[in-house]
């Protein structure tokens, strides 16, 4: 498969899946977040893994839209689908169980899913700082710490090591 073709199809798929969603500010199209996560992977964390870049664009589709594993598997293959599933919370579980289940699945999933999670929390922390939401910022700092802890076993991979350092710096800059 042509890498550019997969990337372009994922861009279109994500844009369509999130077409009616906005960020917490109520104005910014939600798809801007998934685009920033993918761009952070490539240009900030220096990752060129096509599975990671494609899954980054799709990382919230199962959790936040009507898209399911089979849709992603059919369109983008099992590796991308496994990453997206690892990053999707089981909304049928009660909140405390949901977070523990999510952390466990993220830790056991493909390494790319943990790298995407670092890009996700990095972008969310930047968003919250811009909106100056103090309580949300503390919550996001805790999410950053959990993501770094879960990704630590993959720190031998250069993009993951760089991502952990960048997220640590962002947490420090945010006052955490």
SEZADREN-944141 format. One line per field, with one value per residue (C-alpha): residue number from 0; residue in three letters; x, y, z. Coordinates in steps of 0.5 Angstrom, whole numbers, plus 500, padded with zeros to 3 digits. Each point is the difference from the previous one (the first is absolute). Layout:
N
i <- NUM ...
aa <- ala ...
c1 <- X ...
c2 <- Y ...
c3 <- Z ...
END
This chain:
176
i <- 0 1 2 3 4 5 6 7 8 9 10 11 12 13 14 15 16 17 18 19 20 21 22 23 24 25 26 27 28 29 30 31 32 33 34 35 36 37 38 39 40 41 42 43 44 45 46 47 48 49 50 51 52 53 54 55 56 57 58 59 60 61 62 63 64 65 66 67 68 69 70 71 72 73 74 75 76 77 78 79 80 81 82 83 84 85 86 87 88 89 90 91 92 93 94 95 96 97 98 99 100 101 102 103 104 105 106 107 108 109 110 111 112 113 114 115 116 117 118 119 120 121 122 123 124 125 126 127 128 129 130 131 132 133 134 135 136 137 138 139 140 141 142 143 144 145 146 147 148 149 150 151 152 153 154 155 156 157 158 159 160 161 162 163 164 165 166 167 168 169 170 171 172 173 174 175
aa <- unk unk unk unk unk unk unk unk unk unk unk unk unk unk unk unk unk unk unk unk unk unk unk unk unk unk unk unk unk unk unk unk unk unk unk unk unk unk unk unk unk unk unk unk unk unk unk unk unk unk unk unk unk unk unk unk unk unk unk unk unk unk unk unk unk unk unk unk unk unk unk unk unk unk unk unk unk unk unk unk unk unk unk unk unk unk unk unk unk unk unk unk unk unk unk unk unk unk unk unk unk unk unk unk unk unk unk unk unk unk unk unk unk unk unk unk unk unk unk unk unk unk unk unk unk unk unk unk unk unk unk unk unk unk unk unk unk unk unk unk unk unk unk unk unk unk unk unk unk unk unk unk unk unk unk unk unk unk unk unk unk unk unk unk unk unk unk unk unk unk unk unk unk unk unk unk
c1 <- 500 502 502 497 494 499 501 496 494 501 500 493 497 502 497 494 499 501 496 495 505 503 506 498 500 494 503 506 498 502 504 505 502 501 504 505 501 502 505 503 501 504 503 501 501 504 496 499 496 494 496 501 499 494 497 501 495 495 502 493 495 498 499 497 496 496 507 502 505 498 499 508 502 497 502 507 502 501 506 497 493 504 503 493 497 506 498 493 496 495 494 496 504 499 505 505 500 501 506 503 498 503 506 501 498 505 505 499 499 505 505 497 494 504 504 494 497 506 498 493 502 505 495 494 505 502 492 498 506 498 492 503 496 504 496 500 507 502 496 503 507 498 498 507 504 495 502 508 500 496 505 506 501 501 505 505 497 502 493 498 506 499 492 501 505 496 494 504 502 493 498 505 498 493 502 500
c2 <- 500 507 503 507 497 497 506 504 495 501 507 500 494 504 507 496 496 507 504 503 500 506 501 502 507 499 503 496 494 494 497 506 496 493 504 503 493 497 506 500 493 501 507 501 493 498 494 497 494 499 496 505 506 497 498 507 503 495 499 503 497 494 503 506 498 495 497 493 495 497 506 502 493 500 506 501 493 496 504 507 497 497 507 503 495 500 508 499 500 495 505 494 500 504 506 497 493 504 503 494 496 505 501 492 500 505 497 493 503 502 505 505 501 502 505 503 500 505 504 500 503 504 504 500 503 505 501 501 505 504 500 501 495 499 494 497 501 496 494 501 500 493 497 502 497 493 500 501 495 495 502 499 493 502 506 496 502 507 503 498 502 507 500 499 505 505 498 501 507 502 497 504 507 499 500 492
c3 <- 500 498 507 497 498 507 504 495 501 508 499 497 504 506 497 499 506 504 496 505 506 503 505 507 498 496 494 498 495 504 494 501 506 497 494 506 503 493 499 507 499 493 501 508 502 493 499 493 501 496 504 506 495 497 507 503 495 502 508 502 495 504 506 498 493 497 497 503 500 494 496 501 499 493 498 503 503 506 503 499 503 506 501 500 505 505 500 501 507 501 501 503 506 506 501 504 497 493 502 502 495 495 503 500 492 499 503 497 493 494 502 495 504 506 496 497 507 502 494 502 507 497 496 505 505 495 499 507 501 495 503 507 503 507 502 493 500 506 498 493 504 503 494 497 506 499 492 502 505 495 494 504 498 493 501 497 493 498 499 507 503 497 501 508 500 497 504 506 498 498 507 504 496 502 507 501
END
